[in-house]
Amino acid sequence: MNTKRQEHPYIVYILECADGTYYTGITTDLSRRFVEHQEGIGSHYTRAHGAKRIVYSEVCLDRSEASRRESAIKSLSRKEKETLVASVPATEV
């Protein structure tokens, strides 16, 4: 049995870009990752569209679960993402 405790859980997040689009990603440090997006070093997408705010996040057990959840969220329609975002209080970073 693997009882190794994960010190930094993986987090799936949705970021609202300056143009109103959504970007979904995973990280172990949401604050650091948001700063990277704001500074234009987070991803090509957010560099082009601007990082406005984190609108959703959820903690996952490990990277594998986070990657599966990220993929599932990315496959949602815009309306379904809006419903997901509305289902939880806004994330403060």
N, C-alpha and C positions, 0 to 999 in steps of 0.2 A: 504494500500500500504506500502510495506517495503522499507523505504528509508535509512536504516542503511548502512553507507559507510564502505566498507571493507578496513582496514588499510594495510593489507598485502595480495595482490592478490595471487592466486595460479598460479604457473608456471609449465608447462610441459617441460621437457628437455630430450635431448638425449646426453648421455655421451659416448665418444669413450674410450674404454678400451685399456690397453697397448698391448693386443694381437690382436687389430683391431676389436673386436666385439663391438656391441652397447648395452648400457643399457638405458632404458627409465624409468623415474620416475616423481614424482610431489613434489613440495616444496613451501614454502612461502618465502624462502630466498636462492636464488641460490648460492651465494658465500659461505654461511655457509655449505650448503649441499655438495658442491664440496669439501670443506676442509674435511668434514666427510668422503667422499668417499676416498680421498687421504690418510687419516689417518687409513683407514681400519675399520671404524665404521659406514659407510654409508649403506652397504647392504652386504649380503653374496656373491652375484655375483661379485660386484666390489672388495671385499676383495680377492677373488680368481683370478680375471682377471686384477686387477690394474686399477686405474682411470688415464686417460691421459689428456683429455680435454673435455669441453662442446662444442658440435658441433651444437646444435640446442636448441632453447627455444621459448616458446610462452606463453603469459599471458592469463589466463582464468578468467571468471567472478566469479567463486566460485569453491569449492572443487568438487562438483558434475560434473560440466563441465570438470574440469581438469581430473577427474578419467575416464570419458567417452573418452576424447581425448587421454589419456595415453593408454587405452585399444585399441583404434583404431590404434594408432601408433604401438603398440606391435604386432598387427595382420598383419602389412605390411610385405612384403618380404624384404630381404636385399636390393635389387635393388630399391624398392620403398622408403625405408628409405634413401638411398644414394641420390635419386632425391630430397626428402624433405630437406635433409641437404644442398644440393647444391643450393636450391632455395632462401636461405637467407645468409647474411654475417655471418661469424663466430662470436660466442658469446665470449666476453671477460669477464672473472671472476676474 
